[in-house]
Amino acid sequence: MAGTLSLFLSLYVQIKIKDAPGAKSYVIVTFLSSVFTFAYAFELASSTLQQMKFWLSVEYLAMPFIPVFVLLMCLEYVGHKLKHWVYYVLFLIPFTTIFMMQTNNLHHLYYTSLNLENTSTSPILKLDWGPWFYVHSIFVFLCLIISIVVLLRQFRNALFMFRMQILLMVAGLLTPIIANYFYLNGWSKGIDLGPVSLSITFLFHGVALISLKMFNVAPIARDSVFESMKEGVIVINQNQVIVDFNQAALTIIPALSEQQIGKTIIEILGNKSSLSEKIKAEQECDYTMPLDEKVLHYRINFSPILNKNGLHVGKIITFIDVTERVNMQDKLKKLASLDGLTQVLNRTFFMRKSEMIMDHLILNGGSISVIMFDIDYFKKINDTFGHEAGDLVLTQVTKTVQEELHNTEFMGRYGGEEFIICMPKTSLAEASARAKSIRTAVEESYTIFNGEKIMVTSSFGVSNAIVEEGEDRYSLSDLIRQADMALYTAKNNGRNCVESYEENNIYSYS
């Protein structure tokens, strides 16, 4: 019966759930058990010493490995991984036992004598054990005891279904321990109760497999999924009391600990924190938090927990880390807004940003200045040194100009070698003075190309508007047109100078 049942369970697990944690080791151990049990049955059915010795040798090809695979099954079931060298150590004694058994006639270390003993029913083998038998027996007991300890440690934190699985597995493992204890003490009248006890073991396992879906929902499933999730997860009941959380949640709420379970999440966060406000609202939302020198972005989701009657008993709060996505979106927005060569705003985004400032001025009043400039005789640089040198000059000039700008001011590439600057809250005189300062900085800067120093000058046109609150007679296009007219005048006046547009007149600024 034990052999048939173990073979059935081996095939069942192999076909149904072979990839579940612990299932592969279980397939092997049940197959080995079936070989061991069938061989022992043939040994009992044999009538001669020679036949019994043959089946005994077959038993010992399978039996030494059974405790090892039982231990591996239990370790895999709870999600514990061993280092590679431990596997070699575990299999050392089983292989040694097989070697000792097959070569026993040379050394008699496994058994010292083997005789046929007649009983009232049928003859049985009587072995006088040698020293290695006791080494192997201790190893078997240690493997089984460690397996039970591993399962019982998991039992403390397991859910009800997992606890029932574990109890049945432990009961199954205790059976061969008790049976072998009887056998070694001579209380079984010479019959090895190990194979017989496997019938009871596999009955327990059969119930766990078929009724409780052992391996289908092993405890490791909860731990592996819950603890390895990148998303922070907090489980709270209907009173907002924390029931559980995973490791990732500690990044968002470092104050969480096992001691905090049983407290409300508001107690831990504080009633006035921005995160507690978002959690109290129970609405899907975004949450941003600083961490060291980084800023993390999360999407907070709320999922209700319902009991079997459909009643709300709590909720799962999930913090999805969207930092990478947000940073990528910001990067793409930045790339879309910048000129590829000079890394200043491109024309489209410069206009968009400046229009927003103009809209604000129309509502609230204030002043704004626009400076347009281009690099003098830029075509000559391209013709003399090549376009690569021209690109370097453009990059150097924009870098020089940006170093001269204040925080509220920004610059864009208007086209070719022509650039534009927006200066909010600046008068015409201030903007013209700033333009002169920028012109000087450009004139004093230089670009090194192939060992040669390239120096350039630039021409500037400045315009300004003072907008009264509610006044809409000024537009950005008017300011740009006026600055462009002033720039045109600067070019006609010998270049490398600043011209300002005021009241339909253009004035030189020196």
C-alpha positions as CSV (number, residue, x, y, z in Angstrom):
1,M,0.0,0.0,0.0
2,A,2.8,2.4,1.0
3,G,4.6,1.8,-2.3
4,T,1.5,2.3,-4.4
5,L,0.4,5.4,-2.6
6,S,3.9,7.0,-2.8
7,L,4.1,6.2,-6.5
8,F,0.6,7.8,-7.0
9,L,1.6,10.9,-5.1
10,S,4.8,11.2,-7.0
11,L,3.0,11.1,-10.4
12,Y,0.3,13.4,-9.1
13,V,2.7,16.1,-8.1
14,Q,4.8,15.7,-11.2
15,I,1.8,16.2,-13.5
16,K,-0.1,18.8,-11.5
17,I,2.3,21.0,-9.6
18,K,5.8,20.1,-10.5
19,D,7.0,23.8,-10.5
20,A,5.7,24.7,-7.0
21,P,8.2,25.3,-4.2
22,G,9.3,21.9,-2.8
23,A,7.4,19.9,-5.4
24,K,10.4,18.6,-7.3
25,S,12.0,17.3,-4.1
26,Y,8.7,15.7,-3.1
27,V,8.4,13.9,-6.5
28,I,11.9,12.5,-5.9
29,V,11.3,11.5,-2.3
30,T,8.0,9.8,-3.0
31,F,9.5,7.9,-6.0
32,L,12.5,6.7,-3.9
33,S,10.0,5.7,-1.1
34,S,8.0,3.6,-3.6
35,V,11.2,1.9,-4.7
36,F,12.3,1.3,-1.1
37,T,8.8,0.0,-0.1
38,F,8.4,-2.3,-3.1
39,A,11.9,-3.7,-2.6
40,Y,11.2,-4.4,1.1
41,A,7.9,-6.1,0.1
42,F,9.8,-8.4,-2.2
43,E,12.4,-9.0,0.5
44,L,9.6,-10.2,2.9
45,A,8.1,-12.3,0.1
46,S,11.5,-14.0,-0.6
47,S,12.2,-17.5,0.7
48,T,16.0,-17.7,0.3
49,L,18.9,-15.7,1.9
50,Q,20.3,-14.9,-1.6
51,Q,17.0,-13.4,-2.8
52,M,16.7,-11.3,0.4
53,K,20.2,-10.0,0.1
54,F,19.4,-8.9,-3.5
55,W,16.3,-7.0,-2.5
56,L,18.2,-5.5,0.5
57,S,20.8,-4.1,-1.9
58,V,18.0,-2.6,-4.0
59,E,16.4,-1.0,-0.9
60,Y,19.7,0.7,-0.1
61,L,20.0,2.3,-3.5
62,A,16.9,4.4,-2.7
63,M,16.6,4.6,1.1
64,P,19.7,6.6,2.0
65,F,18.6,9.6,-0.1
66,I,15.0,9.8,1.3
67,P,15.9,11.9,4.4
68,V,17.9,14.3,2.3
69,F,15.1,15.0,-0.1
70,V,12.6,15.3,2.7
71,L,14.8,18.0,4.2
72,L,15.2,19.7,0.9
73,M,11.5,19.6,0.3
74,C,10.8,21.3,3.6
75,L,13.4,23.9,3.1
76,E,12.1,24.7,-0.4
77,Y,8.5,24.7,0.9
78,V,9.3,27.6,3.4
79,G,11.5,29.4,0.9
80,H,14.9,28.7,2.5
81,K,17.8,28.5,0.0
82,L,21.0,26.5,0.7
83,K,24.5,27.3,-0.4
84,H,26.0,25.0,-3.0
85,W,28.5,23.4,-0.7
86,V,25.8,22.4,1.8
87,Y,24.3,20.1,-1.0
88,Y,27.6,18.3,-1.3
89,V,27.7,17.7,2.5
90,L,24.1,16.5,2.6
91,F,24.7,13.9,-0.2
92,L,28.0,12.8,1.2
93,I,26.6,10.4,3.8
94,P,23.9,8.8,1.5
95,F,26.5,8.0,-1.1
96,T,28.9,6.7,1.5
97,T,26.1,4.5,2.9
98,I,25.5,3.0,-0.5
99,F,29.2,2.4,-0.9
100,M,29.4,0.8,2.6
101,M,26.4,-1.4,1.9
102,Q,27.5,-2.6,-1.5
103,T,31.1,-3.4,-0.2
104,N,30.1,-4.6,3.2
105,N,31.7,-8.1,2.7
106,L,35.1,-6.4,2.6
107,H,34.9,-4.4,5.8
108,H,31.6,-5.3,7.7
109,L,31.2,-1.6,8.8
110,Y,27.5,-1.4,7.9
111,Y,26.5,-4.8,9.3
112,T,28.7,-7.4,10.9
113,S,26.5,-10.4,10.1
114,L,23.4,-11.3,8.1
115,N,21.3,-14.4,8.9
116,L,18.0,-15.9,8.0
117,E,15.6,-16.0,10.9
118,N,12.5,-18.2,10.7
119,T,9.3,-16.9,12.3
120,S,5.9,-18.4,12.6
121,T,4.8,-16.7,9.4
122,S,7.8,-16.3,7.1
123,P,11.6,-16.1,7.3
124,I,13.1,-12.6,7.8
125,L,16.6,-11.2,7.6
126,K,18.4,-10.7,10.9
127,L,21.2,-8.2,10.7
128,D,23.8,-7.3,13.4
129,W,24.6,-3.7,12.7
130,G,28.0,-2.2,12.3
131,P,29.3,1.3,13.3
132,W,28.3,3.0,10.0
133,F,24.7,1.9,10.4
134,Y,24.5,4.1,13.5
135,V,26.2,7.0,11.7
136,H,23.6,6.7,9.0
137,S,20.7,6.4,11.5
138,I,21.8,9.5,13.3
139,F,22.0,11.3,10.0
140,V,18.4,10.1,9.1
141,F,17.1,11.3,12.5
142,L,18.8,14.7,12.2
143,C,17.4,15.3,8.7
144,L,13.9,14.5,9.9
145,I,14.1,16.5,13.1
146,I,15.5,19.5,11.2
147,S,12.7,19.2,8.7
148,I,10.2,19.3,11.5
149,V,11.8,22.3,13.2
150,V,11.9,24.2,9.8
151,L,8.1,23.5,9.4
152,L,7.2,24.4,13.0
153,R,9.1,27.7,12.7
154,Q,7.0,28.6,9.7
155,F,3.9,27.5,11.6
156,R,4.0,30.5,13.9
157,N,3.4,33.1,11.2
158,A,1.3,31.0,8.8
159,L,-2.3,31.5,7.9
160,F,-4.9,28.8,8.9
161,M,-4.7,26.9,5.6
162,F,-0.9,26.9,5.7
163,R,-1.0,25.7,9.4
164,M,-3.1,22.7,8.5
165,Q,-0.7,21.8,5.7
166,I,2.3,22.1,8.1
167,L,0.6,20.0,10.8
168,L,-0.1,17.2,8.3
169,M,3.4,17.3,7.0
170,V,4.9,17.3,10.5
171,A,2.6,14.4,11.5
172,G,3.8,12.5,8.4
173,L,7.4,13.1,9.3
174,L,6.9,12.0,12.9
175,T,5.5,8.6,11.9
176,P,8.8,7.1,10.5
177,I,10.7,8.6,13.4
178,I,8.5,6.7,15.9
179,A,8.5,3.6,13.7
180,N,12.3,3.5,13.5
181,Y,12.6,4.0,17.2
182,F,10.5,0.9,17.8
183,Y,12.6,-1.0,15.2
184,L,16.0,0.0,16.7
185,N,14.9,-1.0,20.2
186,G,13.8,-4.5,19.0
187,W,10.1,-3.9,19.7
188,S,8.9,-4.8,16.1
189,K,10.0,-8.4,16.2
190,G,12.7,-7.9,13.5
191,I,10.3,-6.3,11.0
192,D,11.5,-2.9,9.7
193,L,8.6,-0.6,10.4
194,G,10.1,2.2,8.2
195,P,8.4,1.1,4.9
196,V,5.2,0.3,6.8
197,S,5.2,3.7,8.5
198,L,5.4,5.4,5.1
199,S,1.8,4.3,4.4
200,I,0.7,6.5,7.2
201,T,3.1,9.3,6.1
202,F,1.7,9.4,2.6
203,L,-1.9,9.2,3.9
204,F,-1.2,12.5,5.7
205,H,0.5,14.0,2.6
206,G,-2.3,12.8,0.4
207,V,-4.8,14.7,2.5
208,A,-2.6,17.8,2.4
209,L,-2.1,17.6,-1.3
210,I,-5.6,16.9,-2.4
211,S,-7.7,18.7,0.2
212,L,-5.5,21.6,1.3
213,K,-3.6,22.0,-2.0
214,M,-0.2,21.6,-0.5
215,F,2.5,23.1,-2.7
216,N,-0.2,25.0,-4.7
217,V,-0.3,27.6,-1.9
218,A,2.8,27.0,0.1
219,P,3.7,29.6,2.7
220,I,6.6,30.8,0.6
221,A,4.0,32.0,-1.9
222,R,2.8,34.7,0.5
223,D,6.3,35.6,1.8
224,S,7.9,35.6,-1.7
225,V,5.2,37.6,-3.3
226,F,4.5,40.0,-0.4
227,E,8.0,40.6,0.7
228,S,9.6,40.7,-2.7
229,M,7.1,43.2,-4.1
230,K,8.7,46.5,-5.2
231,E,5.4,48.2,-4.2
232,G,5.0,49.2,-0.6
233,V,1.9,47.5,0.8
234,I,0.1,48.2,4.1
235,V,-3.0,46.2,5.2
236,I,-5.4,48.0,7.6
237,N,-8.7,46.9,9.0
238,Q,-12.0,48.9,8.9
239,N,-10.8,51.0,11.9
240,Q,-7.5,51.9,10.0
241,V,-5.5,49.7,12.4
242,I,-2.4,48.3,10.8
243,V,-2.7,44.5,10.3
244,D,0.4,43.8,8.1
245,F,3.0,45.5,5.9
246,N,5.8,44.5,3.7
247,Q,9.5,45.5,3.6
248,A,9.0,48.0,0.8
249,A,6.6,50.0,2.9
250,L,9.4,50.9,5.3
251,T,10.9,53.1,2.6
252,I,7.8,55.2,2.6
253,I,7.1,55.0,6.4
254,P,10.3,54.3,8.2
255,A,8.5,54.4,11.6
256,L,6.7,51.1,10.8
257,S,7.8,48.1,12.8
258,E,6.2,44.9,14.2
259,Q,5.6,46.8,17.4
260,Q,3.4,49.2,15.5
261,I,1.0,46.5,14.3
262,G,-2.3,47.1,16.2
263,K,-1.9,50.9,16.0
264,T,-3.8,53.1,13.6
265,I,-1.8,54.4,10.6
266,I,-2.7,58.0,11.6
267,E,-1.1,57.5,15.0
268,I,2.1,56.5,13.3
269,L,2.1,59.2,10.6
270,G,0.7,62.1,12.7
271,N,-2.7,63.7,12.1
272,K,-1.3,66.6,10.1
273,S,1.2,65.0,7.8
274,S,0.5,65.2,4.1
275,L,0.5,61.4,3.8
276,S,-2.0,60.9,6.5
277,E,-4.3,63.4,4.8
278,K,-4.1,61.5,1.5
279,I,-4.7,58.2,3.3
280,K,-7.7,59.6,5.2
281,A,-9.2,60.8,1.8
282,E,-9.0,57.2,0.5
283,Q,-8.7,58.5,-3.1
284,E,-6.1,57.4,-5.6
285,C,-3.5,60.0,-5.6
286,D,0.2,60.9,-6.1
287,Y,2.7,61.3,-3.3
288,T,6.2,62.8,-3.4
289,M,8.7,62.4,-0.7
290,P,12.4,63.4,-0.3
291,L,14.9,60.6,0.5
292,D,18.5,61.5,1.1
293,E,19.4,63.6,-2.0
294,K,16.7,62.1,-4.2
295,V,13.0,62.7,-4.6
296,L,10.7,59.7,-4.8
297,H,7.3,59.7,-6.5
298,Y,4.6,57.2,-5.6
299,R,1.1,56.4,-6.9
300,I,-1.2,55.5,-3.9
301,N,-4.0,53.0,-4.6
302,F,-6.7,51.7,-2.2
303,S,-8.2,48.3,-2.6
304,P,-11.1,47.1,-0.4
305,I,-10.9,43.8,1.5
306,L,-14.2,42.0,1.6
307,N,-15.1,38.9,3.7
308,K,-17.0,35.9,2.2
309,N,-20.3,37.7,2.8
310,G,-19.1,40.7,0.8
311,L,-18.8,43.0,3.9
312,H,-16.0,45.5,4.0
313,V,-13.4,44.5,6.6
314,G,-10.4,46.6,5.6
315,K,-8.3,47.8,2.8
316,I,-4.9,47.4,1.1
317,I,-2.9,50.5,0.6
318,T,-0.4,50.1,-2.2
319,F,2.4,52.6,-2.9
320,I,3.6,52.1,-6.5
321,D,7.0,53.6,-7.1
322,V,6.7,55.8,-10.3
323,T,9.9,57.7,-9.7
324,E,11.5,56.3,-12.8
325,R,8.5,57.1,-14.9
326,V,8.2,60.6,-13.6
327,N,11.9,61.3,-14.0
328,M,11.7,60.0,-17.6
329,Q,8.7,62.2,-18.3
330,D,10.5,65.2,-16.9
331,K,13.5,64.3,-19.0
332,L,11.5,63.9,-22.1
333,K,9.7,67.2,-21.4
334,K,13.1,68.9,-20.9
335,L,14.5,67.3,-24.1
336,A,11.4,68.5,-26.0
337,S,11.8,72.0,-24.7
338,L,15.5,72.4,-25.3
339,D,17.6,73.2,-28.4
340,G,19.6,70.0,-29.2
341,L,22.9,71.8,-29.7
342,T,23.0,74.7,-27.2
343,Q,20.7,73.2,-24.5
344,V,18.8,76.5,-24.1
345,L,15.1,76.6,-24.7
346,N,14.0,76.1,-28.3
347,R,11.9,78.7,-30.0
348,T,8.5,77.0,-29.3
349,F,9.0,76.6,-25.6
350,F,10.6,80.0,-25.2
351,M,7.5,81.5,-26.7
352,R,5.2,79.4,-24.6
353,K,7.0,80.4,-21.3
354,S,7.1,84.0,-22.3
355,E,3.4,84.1,-23.2
356,M,2.6,82.8,-19.7
357,I,4.6,85.7,-18.2
358,M,2.7,88.2,-20.5
359,D,-0.6,86.7,-19.4
360,H,0.4,87.2,-15.7
361,L,1.4,90.8,-16.4
362,I,-2.0,91.5,-18.0
363,L,-3.7,90.2,-14.9
364,N,-1.4,91.8,-12.3
365,G,0.6,94.5,-14.0
366,G,4.4,94.9,-14.2
367,S,7.2,95.3,-16.6
368,I,9.1,92.9,-19.0
369,S,12.0,93.3,-21.3
370,V,13.1,91.2,-24.3
371,I,16.7,91.1,-25.7
372,M,17.5,89.7,-29.1
373,F,21.1,89.2,-30.2
374,D,23.1,87.3,-32.8
375,I,26.7,86.5,-33.4
376,D,28.4,88.9,-35.8
377,Y,29.8,87.5,-39.0
378,F,28.9,83.9,-38.0
379,K,28.9,82.7,-41.6
380,K,32.5,83.7,-41.9
381,I,33.4,81.4,-39.0
382,N,31.6,78.5,-40.7
383,D,33.3,79.3,-44.0
384,T,36.8,79.6,-42.4
385,F,36.8,76.9,-39.7
386,G,33.9,74.7,-40.7
387,H,30.5,73.9,-39.2
388,E,32.0,71.9,-36.3
389,A,33.8,75.0,-35.2
390,G,30.6,77.0,-35.7
391,D,28.7,74.6,-33.4
392,L,31.4,75.0,-30.7
393,V,31.2,78.8,-30.9
394,L,27.4,78.7,-30.5
395,T,27.7,76.4,-27.5
396,Q,30.4,78.6,-25.9
397,V,28.4,81.8,-26.5
398,T,25.2,80.4,-25.0
399,K,27.2,79.2,-22.0
400,T,28.7,82.6,-21.5
401,V,25.3,84.4,-21.8
402,Q,23.6,82.0,-19.3
403,E,26.3,82.7,-16.7
404,E,25.2,86.3,-16.9
405,L,21.5,85.7,-16.4
406,H,19.6,86.0,-13.1
407,N,17.3,83.2,-11.8
408,T,14.1,84.7,-13.2
409,E,15.6,85.3,-16.6
410,F,15.7,82.7,-19.4
411,M,17.1,82.4,-22.9
412,G,16.1,80.6,-26.1
413,R,17.5,80.0,-29.5
414,Y,15.4,81.9,-32.0
415,G,17.0,80.5,-35.1
416,G,20.5,79.9,-36.5
417,E,22.9,82.2,-34.6
418,E,20.1,84.4,-33.3
419,F,19.1,84.2,-29.6
420,I,16.4,85.8,-27.4
421,I,16.3,86.6,-23.7
422,C,13.2,87.3,-21.5
423,M,13.7,89.5,-18.5
424,P,10.6,89.8,-16.3
425,K,10.3,92.8,-13.9
426,T,13.0,94.7,-15.7
427,S,13.0,98.3,-17.0
428,L,14.3,99.3,-20.4
429,A,17.4,100.9,-18.8
430,E,18.1,97.9,-16.6
431,A,17.7,95.5,-19.6
432,S,19.9,97.7,-21.8
433,A,22.6,97.8,-19.1
434,R,22.4,94.0,-18.8
435,A,22.7,93.6,-22.5
436,K,25.8,95.7,-22.5
437,S,27.3,93.5,-19.8
438,I,26.4,90.4,-21.7
439,R,27.9,91.9,-24.9
440,T,31.2,92.5,-23.1
441,A,31.2,89.0,-21.7
442,V,30.7,87.5,-25.2
443,E,33.5,89.7,-26.6
444,E,35.9,88.6,-23.9
445,S,35.2,84.9,-24.2
446,Y,36.7,82.6,-26.8
447,T,36.5,79.1,-28.3
448,I,39.5,76.8,-28.9
449,F,39.2,74.7,-32.1
450,N,42.2,72.7,-33.3
451,G,44.5,74.7,-31.2
452,E,43.2,78.0,-32.6
453,K,41.4,80.7,-30.5
454,I,38.2,81.9,-32.1
455,M,36.8,85.1,-30.7
456,V,33.4,86.7,-31.7
457,T,31.3,89.7,-31.0
458,S,27.5,90.1,-30.9
459,S,24.9,92.7,-31.6
460,F,21.9,93.4,-29.3
461,G,18.4,94.8,-29.6
462,V,16.3,95.6,-26.5
463,S,12.6,96.2,-26.1
464,N,10.4,96.8,-23.0
465,A,6.8,97.0,-22.0
466,I,5.3,98.4,-18.8
467,V,1.8,96.8,-18.5
468,E,-0.9,98.2,-16.3
469,E,-3.2,95.8,-14.5
470,G,-5.9,94.6,-16.9
471,E,-4.2,96.3,-19.9
472,D,-3.9,94.1,-23.0
473,R,-2.5,96.5,-25.6
474,Y,1.0,94.8,-25.4
475,S,1.7,91.4,-26.9
476,L,4.8,89.2,-26.9
477,S,5.0,89.4,-30.7
478,D,5.1,93.2,-30.5
479,L,8.0,93.1,-28.0
480,I,10.0,90.6,-30.2
481,R,9.3,92.7,-33.3
482,Q,10.6,95.8,-31.6
483,A,13.7,94.0,-30.2
484,D,14.4,92.7,-33.7
485,M,14.1,96.2,-35.1
486,A,16.6,97.4,-32.5
487,L,18.9,94.5,-33.4
488,Y,18.7,95.4,-37.1
489,T,19.8,98.9,-36.2
490,A,22.7,97.6,-34.1
491,K,23.9,95.7,-37.2
492,N,23.7,98.7,-39.4
493,N,25.6,100.8,-36.8
494,G,28.7,98.7,-37.1
495,R,27.7,95.6,-35.0
496,N,29.1,94.7,-31.5
497,C,26.8,97.2,-29.9
498,V,23.4,97.5,-28.0
499,E,20.4,99.4,-29.4
500,S,17.1,99.9,-27.5
501,Y,13.6,100.5,-28.9
502,E,11.5,103.1,-27.1
503,E,8.4,105.0,-28.3
504,N,8.9,104.1,-31.9
505,N,12.5,105.3,-31.6
506,I,15.7,103.4,-31.4
507,Y,18.5,104.6,-29.1
508,S,22.1,103.5,-28.8
509,Y,23.2,102.4,-25.4
510,S,26.8,102.9,-24.5
